[in-house]
Amino acid sequence: MTAAAAGPRIRLLICEDSDDDALLIVTHLRRGGLEVDYERAESAEQVADALRRRTPDLVISDYHMPGFGAEHALELLRDSGYDLPFILVSGRIGEEHAVTLMRSGAHDFVLKDRMARLVPVIRRELRQAQNRRDHRALEQQMRQAERLDSLGRLAGGIAHDFNNLLAVILGHTDLALADLPPDDPHRPGLTVIRELTVRGADLTRHLLVFSRQETLHPETLDANEIIAATERLLRGAIGEDIELTGRLTPDLWPVRIDRSELERLLLNLVANSRRAMPRGGRLSIETANVPGDRPMVRICVADNGTGMSEEVRSHVFEPFFTTDTAAGTGLGLATAYGVVKAAGGEITIVSPPGGGTTVRIDLPAHRGPSAGDVETRRAPDRGEGQRLLIVEDDDAVRDLVGLMLRRGGYQTVSAPTPAEALDLVRYVEEPIDALVTDMVMPGMTGIELARAVREHDRTLPVLLMSGYTAGTLPDAAALPEGMELIRKPFTTEALLHAVASVLNPAPRG
């Protein structure tokens, strides 16, 4: 806390057995332009109690009091764990004792007959204390960011392996359902398996959302659907002591925004509300259409928690600003601000202290046609005997993809490694009509394999399969021409359509 003539009030703990001397110190500080509240303590018990009840900004101590002294007061401050300026103000101290105290942790000493030094000393020490706090907060944020980065990489690896498992389950379930007649008694059980597999894939995608491995991919969305789809995860995040209600306007206008970013934004806001209601409370999510010259879609997340002070509210959108360094990096609302602004919207916060918090997000209504409404030349979803090279290091996934494609009218040849795939391309005379390859494999990525294969056939169509990202490459680069990406797990229909799309691409532009 930096002191200034018109700055915030300073909380003092004065260790002094004389009430008159304590008042003299306070009067001198106020005349020097400092706004001061103070508490006087004259025993070890009173000092310990004062430190427990309310953390001061600064401790001023006399050197010697009956049964108690500055050395003991400094020891109590050290034991409390607070990094607070400790200033000795005394009329009876020799230089040797003062130096000893300074070596023990006191920040400065002022003689009572030279009180003109006190105000500058306090200003300096408060400023330096704030600098130390800022430095520690930055170090904590950097450590937290490093932990999150490590967790993100771990989450990405887990999601990749888990998506391979889900891909096999979903694929074989789809194939089995396609073979069963409508009245087969096994169909209901297989349908449940399929639904749970899709739900597992959705949870895995949320894992990627948390780890920030889903790259920006704006699309036309119904915000009501996103909120409803995310509700199960939201309920799990807030706990049973929070009452969650949703008031979603029917026929909500569509918006254009990255799906993962909108989901992450909602999760961040709900997590903030959860922390503002440590003893439980009410949380609501509402949507509405806002007509006007610029039609908007409004999303409001409101809680009845502790609210914010004006000081906190003025900084909440700043990167690394947080009131709880143990709970996060302070990037949640800053990221939300960036996402909303990138979508052409506005985000505002109404939060009187003790009156709860309402976060209002206004996103431009997207009146243009969605991707599903645009007339495009749809490629046939069955093959005509084209020969496809499948490259996948997971045996079960490789076998499944081959089975799906052969049932869809294609011929297939498979390779478990990029090296073996390159040998097939180089030395087998039968032509390859398209490459279907996993994105992440030992020794070579799918992109690197595709580029190597295209040295032999520049126009070879390529379909990349990935358990990490959807719609773009992991580094957010654009897909090269003639390549598409499908995210695991996928259905037989989705795979056949993706292969048909690379074999028979729609005109660009």
N, C-alpha and C positions, 0 to 999 in steps of 0.2 A: 504494500500500500504506500503510494507516494504521497507525502504530505505536501500541501500547498496552502496558501492563505485562504483560499475558498474551497479547499479540497474536503475529502471525507473526514469524519471525526476519528480521532486517534484514541484507542482504548489503552490506558496506562494501568499497570500494576506497580504501585509505589510501596517498597519495603521500607517503612519508616515508623519509628515509635512515637514520633511527635506529629500530632495532627496539624499543628501550626506550620511546621516545616514542610509537610506534604502540600498544604494549601499554598504556601509561598512558592513552591516549585510550579504548581499548576497555574497560579496567577502569572508567573513569569512567562510560562509557555503561551498562555492566552494573549498576553500583551505582545508576544513575538509573532502573533498571527496564526497560531495553531488551535484548531478546534479539538478540545480534549474532554474525554470522560475518564474518570479514574476511580480506582479502588485501593484503599490502603490496607496493608497487612503488616503485622509486627511480630509474628511468630511463624515457626516452620509449618505448624498446622494450618494457619490462615493462608500462607502462601500456597501450600499444596492444594487446599480447598479452592482457592481462587483460580488456579491453573486448571483444575478439573471442571469447574463450572463454566468458565468463559475464557476462551483464549485471548490474551491481550495482544496488542501490536508491539508492545515494548515494555521492558521492566527497568525501573529506576530503583536503585537501592542505596541506602545509607551504608556506611562501612561497619558500624558497630551499634548494636541495640542490645538491651538487656536480655541475656540468654540466647541471643540469635545474632548472626552476622552475615555480611555479604557473601562470604565463602559458602555458607550453608544455602543461602538463597540461590546462588549460581549453581550449586550442585542439584538443587531441586528442579531448576529450569532444565539442566542437562538431562536429568532423569525423566522429565516429562516428554522428551523427544521433540519439543518445539524448537525451531530455529528462529529465535527472537533476539533482537538487540538487547543487550544487558549493559546498562550504563551506571557507573558508580558516581554518586553525588554525595560528597562528604566534606565536612570542614576539618576533620581530624584523621588524616591519612598521610603516611609518608610515601615517598616515591617508590621505595622498595616494596611496600605492601601493594601499591597500585600496580606495579609491574608484575608482581606475582599473580594478581587477579587477572590481569590481561592475558598472561600465559595460560591461565586456567579457562579462559573463554570469554571474559568480559571484553566488550567492544571499545569502551573508552571510559575515562573518568574526568569529572568536573568538580573543581573545588567550589564550595559554597560562596566564597568571596570573589569568584570569577564566573558568575552565572551567565554572563553575556555569551559564553561559549555554548551554552546548553542547547539553544534552539538550532544553531547550525549543525551541531553534533547529531541531534535527533533527526533533522532532515536528511543528513547524509546516511545515517544508519538505517532509516526506514527505506530509503532509496536502494541501498545495497541489499537489504533483506528482500525487497521485491525482486531485484535482479537475480538473487540466489533462487527464489521460488520459481521465477520464470525459467531459469536454466534447468532446474530439476524437473519442471513440468515438461519442457521440451525433450529432455532425456527420456522421461517416462513415455512420452508419445512416440519417440523413435523406437524404444524397446517394444512398445505395443505394436507399432507398425511392422517391425521385424517379425514379431510373433504371428501377426495376422498373415504376413506374407508366407511364412513357413507353413501355417495352417492351410493357407490357400493352395499351396503346392501339394500338400498332403491330401486335401480334399479333392483336388483335381485327379490325383492318382487313384484314390478310392473310387471316385465317380466313374473313371474310365473302366476299371475292372468290374465295378458293379453293373455298369451299363452293358458290358459284354454278357454278363449273366442274364440280365433282364432281356436282352436281345434274343438270346436263345430260347428263354421261356416264352416270350411273346410270339416269336416266330413260329415255334412248333405248335403253340396253342392255336394260332390263326390257321395253320395248315390243317390241324386236326378238326377245327370247326368247319373248315371248308369241305371236308370229306364226310361230315356227319349229316344225315337228314334232319329236317327241322324238329321231328318228334323223337329224336334219339334221347334216351334217358341220361346220357353222359353230357349232353350239351349244357345244361344249367351249371354243372360243376366247372366245366371248362370256361364258361362265360365268367364265372366268379374269378377264376384264376387269371383270366385276361384283364378283368377290371382292376384286380389288385396289382398286377404287373404294371399297368399303365399308371396307377397311383404311385407305385414305387419309382417309376421313371420320373414322375413329377417331383417327388421328394428329392431325387438325385439332382434334378435341375435346380431346385432351391439350394442344394448344397453348392452348386456352381455359382448361383446368385450371390450367396454369402461370400464365397471366395473370390468374387469378381473375375471369374473366368468366362462369363458370358459377355461377348462384345456387343457394342451398340448396334441395334438392328431395328430402326423405327418401323412400325407397322400400324395399320388402322385397327383400333381396338374398341371394344365396349368396356369402359371402366367398371361397370357393374359386374361383368363376367370375371374380371381380374380380381375384384374384391371378394366375390363369392368363392372363386377357386382358391384364393389365399386364406379364406376364413379359417379353415381347419388348422393351418399352421399358425395363424394369429392367435387362435384360442389356446393352442399349446404353449405359445410364447408368453402369454400374460398370466396364466394360472387361474385357479378356480375362485380366488377371492376378488376377481375383477368381473363385473357384469358388462358383457360386450353386446351392443345392439347395433343393428344396421338398418338405416332408412334410405333405401335405394330408389331413386325416381325411375318409374317405368319409362320406356322409350327414350332412354338417355342417348344424347347425340354421341357419335363416335369421336374419338380423339386419335391423334397420331403421335406415338411415343414408343420407345423401346420397352417391350414387355418386362424384361428382367429388371430394368431400372425402375419401372412403376411398382413392381412387386417389392423391390428393395426399399424404395421410398416409403411404402406403407409399413413395412416391417420396422424401419428405423423410427417412424413416428409412433408406432405402437410400443416399441421398446422404451422410447423416451417417456411416454405416458405411464408405462409400468413403473419406471423409476420414480415418477412423481407421485405415485400412490402406493407407498410401501405397506400401508395397512389395508389395502383394498380400495375399491371405488367403482366408478362407472366410466365406461369408455364407449363412445359412439362413432360410427363412420356413416356419413351421409353423402349423397350425391344429388345434384340438381342441374337443370339446364338454365343458363343465364342468357336471356335474349339481349339484343342490343346491336349497335353498329358492328361490333365484333363479337359474335356469339361465342359464349364460353361454356365449358363443362366444369362444374365446381365439385371438388371433393373436400369435405371437412372431417377432420379427425379431432374429437373433443374429449377431454377428461375433466374430472372434478378434483384434480390433485392439488399440489402445493402452489402451482403457478410460478411466475418469474418476477423478479424485480426489474425495474426499468433498465438498470445497468446490465443485467444478464441478457435481457431481450435485445438490447442494442448490439450485442456481440454474437448472437446465436448462429448467424450464418457465416461467421469467420472461420476459416480452416484452423483446426487444432484448438478451437475454443471449447472447453468443457468445464462443467462444474463438478464432475465426478471422474477423476482420472483413472479410478479403478474400474470403471464401467466401459470405457471406450477411448477412442483416439480423438474425439471431438471433430470427426469428419462427417458424421451422419447428416446433420442439417446443412452443412456446407455442400455436401454432395447432392442433397435434395434440391438445394437452391440451383446448382448448376444444371441438374437434369430438367427441372421445370423451365428454367430460362432457355435451355437449348431447344425445348419443345415450343418456345414462344409464349410461355405462360408466366404467371405471377404466383408467388407464395408469400403469405402474410401470417403473422402470429398475433393473437389477442390473448393476453395472459396477465391479469392483475394479480398481485401477490395474494395467495390464499384463495383465489377465485377460479382455479382451474386454468386449463390452456386449450385454446382452439387454434388449430393450424388449418388455414384455408388455402387450397390450391386451385387456381383457375387455369385450365388448359384450353387452347383454341379448339372450338368444334371443327371437326374435319368433315366438310360437306361433300368432298370429292368421292369418287367411287373407290371402294376398297379393292384390295388385290383380287379377291374372289369375284368381284363384279366386273372386272375388266375382261373384255372379249379377247382371248388369246387362242392361238392355234394349238390345241391340246394334242400331244403325240399319242399314238395308240399305246395302250398299257400291256399289250402282249407282244412278245418277240416273234420274229419270223426266221428263227434258226441262226441268228447272229451268234458269233463265238466271242465269249467274254472271258477275260483273264481276271480271276479273283485272287487277291493277295491279302492274307490275314494271318497273323501269327497265333491267334487263338483257334485251336482245332475245332471246337464246337461251333463257334461263330462262322468259321470258314465253311464247314459242312452245311450249316443251316442256309447261308446265303446261296451256296450252290444249289441246294434243293429248291429254294424259293424261285431262283431264276430258271432252272430247268422246267419247273412246273409252269412258269410263265412263258415258255416257248423259246428259250435260249439254249445254246450249247455252252458248256463251261469247261474251263481248265483252271486248276488251282495251284497256288504256290504258297508255302508257309513263310517264306522270307523274301525280301526284295531281291537278294542275289539270285535266288532260283527263278524269280519272275523275269529278271533281266536275261538269264540264260534261255528261257523259253522264247522270249521275244527275239533274241539274237540268232538262235540256232534251230528253232522249229519252223518249218516251212509254211505250215498252215497259218493264214492271216488271223490277226486279232482285231475284232471290231470295236472293242471298248475295254478300258481298264477299270476294274472296281477294286479299290484298295483302301485298307485301313489308313488312318491319318498318322497314328503313332505306332512305330514298330522299332525293334532293336536294330541299330546300325544305320537306318535310313528312314526318313519320314515319307509319308505318302506323297507329299509335294515333290520331294527330291526324286522319288522313284518315277513319278509322272514325267518330270523333266528329262530324266535319263531315258525313259522309254520313248519320249517324243523326239529324241535325237535320231531314232529310226523311223518314226512316223509322226511328222510334225502336227498333223491334224487329228491324232487319235483322241476320241472322246474319253473323258476321265470322270469317274464318280468317286469322291472321297467319302469314307465313312469315319465318323468320329464320335467318341463318347464325351468329348470336352465341350465343343462349341456348336452353335447352330447358325448357319447363314454366312459366316465369314471365316477367314483363317484365324488361328490363335493370336497372331500379331496384328489383327484387324486389317490386314492388307486385303485388297480385292482379289476375288478368285480369277485366275487366268481364263481367257476365253476357251470354251470347250470343256470347262470343268464345273462340276456342281458338288455340293456337300450335303450329305444326309446325316442326321444325328441319330445315334443309337439311344435306345432301342427303336426299331421301326417295324411297321407292319409289312406284310407281303405286298399289299396294294401300294404303300408308299415307296417301297423299293422298286417295284416294277415301273411306277410312274417316273421315278428319278432316273432310272436307266433309259427309259424311252425318251426322256427330256434331253439327255446328253447325246443320244443317238439322232434325235430329230429336233434340234433346238428351234424354239420360236424365233422369229426375226428380232434383232436388237433395235432399240430406239423407239 
